[in-house]
């Protein structure tokens, strides 16, 4: 047991190192792609980067669905949404500095994120996700992306692309960015397995591991990528990925696995934690829309919202 714990710690450190290196390459070359294709950095963050950094959740959820562990699938996805919208956004101003957001953009993508959460919570509360329900979840993602694209199109046309000119062909940047995201996924997978190995020694329940511990592991790519983007002063790239990843988690991550392998879940528990994620998301989006910046005060509020979720879970366990 001691040897396994030591190996897990070493793997954890190696996984985090791979995350940091890979995310830096992914962000740098994604920016180059955005510049070459004249695509808004916000949309690059919402679509390309959010799916790239969500690969750990998507792969993990497909595997858990195939093995019949529905609680891992939904626990990881909903937990990742809560972690990213509160803890990740909350830590960014402390480590990367304050940054501004545009009210129109944050309201639109925030509304899509809340609607996506409401949709998945209404489905998982039944305790079963069929192929039809899963298809509905997967199909909702491109709809949310189209809504966001149209609602922010006017701002995108006026946007200045403060991105260094690429000295190489776009295909090179696409290749390196893809390899970077693959590295992020591998690093995240190593981190997840390390955390699970360390947690199993304490006999932690499956849903608890998924919602809190695994979700933190699978949210590491978003955190590292967004922090890297901030340090490169690509603020829309960061906010697009942070909120866009939540939309991906609530739609694609929750839907792709059950679309292939229908699953049963702890409906009541998923509903309680999902409703808290919705409440936390509404508070975060309203705060950002009203203040139009992410500073340390907002960050402290978001982190407090995340920590409060532990109390919510504890109260539920006591009542039940």
Phi, psi and omega in degrees: 000320180294318180297318179298320179295319179296316178298320180296320179294316179298315179297323178299314180295317179295320180296318179295320178298318178295322177301312184297313181295312183294320181294325178298316178294319181297316181294313183302313184279336173293322177297319179296321177297316180300319180293315183294322183267358181058039178261141179302133176304328178299315181288327175299317178294317183293321187258292186295305185289324182295320177289320179299313181283346178267003178305320178301315179296315184297312180295316180298320183286326175295316181295316181292325176294318180297327181273358178082019179259077183298327181294329177290318180302304184284322179299316180294316183293309181292323177295323178293321177300310181298316182298316184287320184283341181246294186294312181296310178297326181290325182281334185304312181293335179284328184256335183243355180093164181292147174213155183266154175231156180265130186303313183300314181295316183290326178294317182293306182290331177291319178296321178296321180295316180294318178297320178298319178295316179299322180295311183290325179294321179296330180280312184289339180296342178282345179087003181209136176244110180274173178296325179295314178297318180296319178298322178298319179295312181297318182291337182288336182298307178298331178295315178297323180293321178294319178300314181296318181298315182290322183288335182251007184299320182297317179293326183294323182293331182268359189283141173266133181264088181280068183234136179302143178293141182280135178266356181237171180290152178304326181298326178294316180293323177297317180296311182293321177297319179297316178296324178297316179293326176295319176298321177299316181296317180295315179299318179296320180298318178297317179298315181301311182297325178294315181295319180297319180299317179291327183283329183297334179296337181261004178055050180281136179303152185300312182294322180297316177300316184292312186290323184256304188282306180298322180298323177294318179298314181285348177268353178300320178301316178300315183298310183292317179296315181294321178295319177297318179298319179299316181293339175266007179062029175260076189292319180291328176298318182292310183291326177296318179289318183300311181277324179299324178295327178294321178294318178299317180298319184281349182241287183294312182297319179285336188259326186297314179301305178296335177296325178272321183223095179307143186228159170253144182225164174283087189305313183294317180294318179296323180293317181298310181291326178294320178296324177293321178298322177295313179301314180297320180297317179298317179298316181296312182296316178298319179298315180293319181293321182284321186265337179056032175198156176245101179244188185291330177295313177296319179300318179296321178296316182295319178296321178297322177298320179295312182297328179295337180296331177296322177294319179300315180295320181295317179299319180298316180297322180292315181295316181286000000 
